[in-house]
Amino acid sequence: MFRQAEAYCLMQYQDEETGEVEVIWNSRDGVTPFGMASRQGNQQTHINWPQDIRSLFFVPNVGDRVFVDLTMERAVELRTEYVEKHWDEEVFGSKMSDSFSSKEEAIKTLAESDVGDGHSPSCVVVTEEMQEEFRKQAHARWAQQKILVNTRPRNTVAGKRFA
């Protein structure tokens, strides 16, 4: 039914410095990172994988963090910060400024690579508008599930009819 094992799962991420555990919901049928930055900017790692809970109808609270598909707009924002910070730094024997003709070219190229097929994860903080959209999506999934359940023939098990 799902392409990814972590589709619509509540997952635990532990801050490697503070030990704090944050539960982050994957709001889509896409991969999630093994490690990422915590709210404090420390490295945090996905832990307790067997305890991931699929929650198709979950509606996160405002302020929670969730995984969504990375948009080009967000990728450009992130890569702009990255390019500004690292433009003249030497990494693996060369500078970014030697590899691209301009910062704009670097930002565009890197952002396009990040977005890829449109299913790359991005961790965002839930706003009121997002929460309302998640509520609508959960209701739509619930309604679809109910329709699928109600379209099965009555009095049947594995396709066999019973009186």
C-alpha positions as CSV (number, residue, x, y, z in Angstrom):
1,M,0.0,0.0,0.0
2,F,2.9,2.4,0.8
3,R,6.1,2.9,-1.1
4,Q,8.1,3.6,2.1
5,A,8.1,1.8,5.4
6,E,8.1,5.2,7.2
7,A,5.1,6.5,5.4
8,Y,2.9,8.5,7.8
9,C,4.8,7.3,10.8
10,L,5.5,9.0,14.1
11,M,9.2,8.6,14.7
12,Q,11.6,9.3,17.5
13,Y,14.7,11.4,17.0
14,Q,17.2,11.7,19.9
15,D,19.5,14.7,20.3
16,E,23.0,13.3,20.6
17,E,24.2,16.0,23.0
18,T,21.2,16.5,25.3
19,G,19.5,13.1,25.0
20,E,16.2,14.8,24.4
21,V,13.8,12.8,22.3
22,E,11.6,14.5,19.8
23,V,8.7,12.8,18.0
24,I,8.4,13.9,14.4
25,W,5.6,12.8,12.1
26,N,6.3,12.0,8.4
27,S,3.3,13.6,6.7
28,R,3.8,11.7,3.4
29,D,4.8,8.5,1.8
30,G,8.5,9.3,1.4
31,V,11.8,8.6,3.0
32,T,13.1,10.4,6.1
33,P,16.7,11.2,7.2
34,F,18.6,8.9,9.6
35,G,20.1,12.0,11.1
36,M,19.4,15.8,11.1
37,A,19.7,18.9,13.2
38,S,17.7,19.1,16.4
39,R,15.8,22.2,17.4
40,Q,18.9,23.2,19.3
41,G,21.1,22.7,16.3
42,N,22.8,19.5,17.5
43,Q,22.9,16.3,15.6
44,Q,19.9,14.1,16.3
45,T,19.4,10.5,15.1
46,H,16.3,8.4,14.3
47,I,16.1,5.8,17.1
48,N,13.8,2.9,18.1
49,W,12.8,2.1,14.5
50,P,10.6,-0.8,15.5
51,Q,8.6,1.6,17.6
52,D,7.7,3.8,14.7
53,I,3.9,4.2,14.7
54,R,2.0,4.6,11.4
55,S,-0.6,7.2,12.0
56,L,-2.5,8.0,8.8
57,F,-5.0,10.2,10.5
58,F,-2.6,12.1,12.7
59,V,-3.0,15.9,13.0
60,P,0.1,17.6,14.5
61,N,-0.1,20.4,16.9
62,V,1.1,23.9,16.0
63,G,4.8,24.1,16.8
64,D,5.4,20.4,16.2
65,R,8.0,19.4,13.5
66,V,6.9,17.2,10.6
67,F,8.5,16.0,7.4
68,V,7.0,17.3,4.2
69,D,8.3,17.2,0.6
70,L,11.0,19.7,0.0
71,T,9.8,22.5,-2.3
72,M,12.0,24.4,-4.7
73,E,11.3,27.6,-2.7
74,R,12.6,26.0,0.5
75,A,15.6,24.4,-1.2
76,V,16.6,27.8,-2.7
77,E,16.2,29.4,0.8
78,L,18.4,26.7,2.4
79,R,21.0,26.7,-0.4
80,T,21.2,30.5,-0.3
81,E,22.3,30.4,3.3
82,Y,24.7,27.5,2.5
83,V,26.3,29.2,-0.5
84,E,26.7,32.6,1.4
85,K,28.4,30.8,4.3
86,H,30.7,28.5,2.3
87,W,31.3,30.3,-1.0
88,D,35.1,30.9,-0.4
89,E,35.8,27.9,1.8
90,E,37.9,25.1,0.5
91,V,36.2,21.7,0.6
92,F,37.7,18.5,-0.8
93,G,40.5,20.6,-2.4
94,S,38.5,23.2,-4.2
95,K,36.3,26.2,-3.5
96,M,32.7,26.5,-4.5
97,S,33.6,29.8,-6.1
98,D,35.9,27.8,-8.5
99,S,33.2,25.4,-9.4
100,F,30.4,27.8,-10.3
101,S,30.4,31.1,-12.3
102,S,28.2,32.8,-9.7
103,K,26.5,32.3,-6.4
104,E,23.2,32.3,-8.2
105,E,24.3,29.4,-10.4
106,A,25.5,27.5,-7.4
107,I,22.2,28.1,-5.5
108,K,20.1,27.1,-8.5
109,T,22.1,23.9,-9.3
110,L,22.3,22.8,-5.7
111,A,18.6,23.5,-5.0
112,E,17.6,21.5,-8.1
113,S,19.7,18.6,-7.0
114,D,18.2,18.7,-3.5
115,V,14.6,18.7,-4.8
116,G,15.4,15.8,-7.2
117,D,12.2,13.9,-8.0
118,G,10.1,16.0,-5.7
119,H,10.1,13.5,-2.8
120,S,13.1,14.7,-0.8
121,P,12.2,15.3,2.9
122,S,12.2,18.7,4.6
123,C,11.6,19.1,8.3
124,V,9.3,22.1,9.1
125,V,7.5,23.6,12.1
126,V,3.7,23.3,11.8
127,T,1.8,26.6,11.5
128,E,-2.0,27.0,12.1
129,E,-2.5,27.0,8.3
130,M,-0.5,23.8,7.9
131,Q,-2.4,22.2,10.8
132,E,-5.7,22.9,9.1
133,E,-4.4,21.4,5.8
134,F,-3.2,18.3,7.7
135,R,-6.7,18.1,9.3
136,K,-8.3,18.2,5.8
137,Q,-5.9,15.6,4.5
138,A,-6.5,13.3,7.4
139,H,-10.3,13.6,6.9
140,A,-9.9,12.9,3.2
141,R,-7.8,9.7,3.9
142,W,-10.3,8.6,6.6
143,A,-13.2,9.1,4.1
144,Q,-11.4,7.2,1.4
145,Q,-10.6,4.4,3.8
146,K,-14.3,4.3,4.9
147,I,-15.4,4.1,1.2
148,L,-13.0,1.2,0.6
149,V,-14.3,-0.7,3.6
150,N,-17.9,-0.1,2.7
151,T,-17.5,-1.3,-0.9
152,R,-16.6,-4.8,0.1
153,P,-19.4,-7.3,-0.5
154,R,-21.3,-8.0,2.6
155,N,-21.3,-11.5,4.1
156,T,-18.1,-12.5,2.4
157,V,-14.7,-13.7,3.6
158,A,-11.9,-14.0,1.1
159,G,-14.4,-13.8,-1.7
160,K,-16.7,-16.6,-0.5
161,R,-20.3,-15.7,0.1
162,F,-22.1,-16.7,3.4
163,A,-25.7,-16.7,4.1
